[in-house]
Amino acid sequence: MVILMPLKMLEPTIKPFNSHEFRLWQLISPTLPIGAYAYSQALEFAVETGWVSDRSTAYEWMSGQLKATLGRLESPVCMRLFSAFSEPDLAGAVYWNQFLLSSRETSELLLEDQQLGQALTRLLNDLEVELPVAFRGEPIAYLTAFAFAAHSWAIPLHQALPGFLWSWCDNQVSALIKLMPFGQTDGQRLLASLVDAIPGIIDTAELLSDDEIGNTAYGVAMASSMHETQYSRLFRS
């Protein structure tokens, strides 16, 4: 016999959600209309040349980027952008925005960052969230717009940064599934493995000084430059 409990008896066990948690889901959703799905961040060339050919090599490629790029550039810069927007220190925010863009090693990666940043900025304007006047006329990095949106919606850094890293992993796995015979289940296994590495990456990023921040993924830069002239491309260059 099934015994149904009154809903009011279950209510104390349901944790109430804050609006900022739903805003985070909105910000990292694959359906966010900024065109992130159109880019592979050099993964397409890595598959074409055989550097990535199965789940093991895909994990090596993506986890390497997490540690060498997102862990040493995007993550610590995201922390500094949050601090700058909170103080507020708009000159500092503009500096780190420019630092991000100047760290893009190929025209393809720079164009992607600027286009995603511009698309997210337009969307935020439509949602009545406008970047400060200090950014008018400035190219906007995607992470800068993301950090400002999270700050404006009161999403705490300890939730926003893991969300940003998760969305990058999710987009890379989705791109891989389109590029090679790679099943959805294998994709979820790969995503789970990548996500397990995120806490350690954030812990390491917290310890970096300003002078230690920088991109060190030389293989990605090479693959991106080769992707710009790749004969057959599914993803945007």
N, C-alpha and C positions, 0 to 999 in steps of 0.2 A: 504494500500500500504506500502511495506517495503522499507525504504530508506537505502541504503548501504553507509556507510561513507568510504572515502578513507583511506587506512591503515596509511598513513603518518599523518592524523589528529588524530589517536589514539596513535601514538608513544609517545608523551609527558606524557601520563597517565600510561605508562608501566615502572615500576621501573627497572632499569638495575640490573642484578644480578652479584655479584662478584664470582670469581671462588671458593673462600673458602666456599660459601654457598652450592655449588654443592658437594664439598668435604665432608661437614658435612652430607649431605644426603647419600653419599656413605658409610660413616663411621658408620652410625646408621641403615643402611638398613638391614632388616631381611635376605636378600640374601647374606650378607657379609660371605664369606666362612671360618668361624672360629668355627662352630659347636655349637653356643649358643643354638640352637633349641633343642639340645640333653639333656639339663639340665632343671630341674624344681625348683631348689633351695628349696627343701623340700616340695614344694607344693603337690607333688604326695602323700607323706605320710599324709599330712593334709587332703587331699580328702579321702584317704583310711580310715582314722580313724574317719571321719565325722566332723572334725573341720571346714572344708570348704564344704558346701553343697548347697549353692545358691549364688545369686549375693550379698546379704547383708553380708554374712559371708566371701565371697571372698574379698569384699571391705575392711572389717575389717582386714583380714589377710594381704592383700597387702599394704594397707595404713599404717598399723602398721609397716611393714618393711620399708616403705619409710621414716617414721618419726624416727624410732628407730635405723635403720641400715644405709640406704643410706643418710639420713639427718644428721647423727651424725658421720659417718665414711667416706663413699665414697665422699660425697659432699665437706666437708672441706679438705679432703686429696687431692681431685682433684684441689682445689684452690691452695694448697701449691705446688703441682707438677707443675702446670702452672707457678707459680712464680719461682720455682727452674729452670725449663727449660729456662725461659726467661732471667734470670740474666746473665749468667747461674751459677747455684749452683748445680753441679752434685752430690756432696756429700750429699746435702739435698735431691735431687731426689732419690738417692739410699736409704737414710734413710726412706723416706716415702713409697717407694716400699716395703722395708722390714717390715715396720709397718703394711702395708695392709695385707701382707701374714701372719704375726704373729697374726693378729686379726681374722683369720678364725678359727672357734671353733671346726670344725670336719674335719676329713681327707677328706671327700667327698667335702666339700666347698673349702678346700685348693687345692685339686687336680683340681677341676673345674677352680678355678682362675688361677692356673699355666698353665693348658692346653689351656684355652682361650688366656691367655697372650702370650704363645708360638706360638699359631696359628696366632694371629694378628701380632706378630713380624715377622714371616716367610712371611706373606702376604706383610707387609710393606717393607721388604727386596726386594721382587719381584717388588715392585713399586718404588724401589730406595730410600726408606726412611729407614735409618739404625739408630738404637738406639746408643747412645754414647758408646765409648769404656768402660766406667766405668761400664756398665751393662753386659759386656761379662762374661759368666760363672755364672751369677746371675739368679735365677728364677725370671721371670717377671710377675707381677700381671697384669691382664687384663686392669685395669684402668690406670696403668703406661704407657702401650703401647698406649692406647687410648689417654691419655693426650699428649704424645709425638707426635702422629700423628696429633692431632689437632693443636698443637704448630707449627709443621713443615709445615702444610698447611695453616697457618695464620688464623685459625678459632678462633675467639675471645672466651674467657672464657664464656661470657654472652650468647653465642649460644651453645658452646660445652657442658657445664654442663647440661642445660635443655635437650639437645639432648641425652646425656647419660642416664638421668633419664627416658626420654620418651621411649628409647629403652628397658630399664629394664621392664617398665610397659607393653609395647607391647609384650615382650617375655613371661611374666607371664600370660597375658590374652590368648595368643596363646596356652600356655601349659594347661591352664584350659579348654579350648574348646576341647582339645584332651582327657582330663581326665574324663569328666563327661558330661551328657546331658546339654549343655550350648550353645545356639544359637549364631550365628554371631552378630545378632542385640544386644542381651544382652551383648555380649563381647564388642561391641562398646560403649554401655552405661557405662559399667564398666570402660573402658579405659578413657572415657571422665571425669568420676568422679575422677579417679586417677590423671589425668593430671591437673585438677583444683587445686590440692593440691601442685603441684611442686613449684610455685613461693614462697609460704610461707615456704616451706622446705628449699629452697635456702637462703631466708632471715635469717632464724634461723641459718643455717650453717655458714653464714658470721660472726656471733657474737661469735662463739666458739673459745676459746683459744686452744693452743696445748694440754694442760692438760685435756681439756674437750672432746677431740675426743675419740670415742670408740664405740664399738658395744654393744647394750643392748637388742638384740632380743633373749631372752632365749628360747622361744617357738620354734623359727626357728632352733636353735642349737639342741634341743631335737628331733624335727621332722627329721632333717638331719641325726642325729646319728641312728635313727630308720629306716630311708630309706635305709641306707647302708645294712641292713639285711632284708629288706621287701621281702616277698615271691615272689610277682609278681610285676615287675617294667617295666614301659614303658620308663622311662627316665634314663639316665646314672647315675651310682653311683660310 
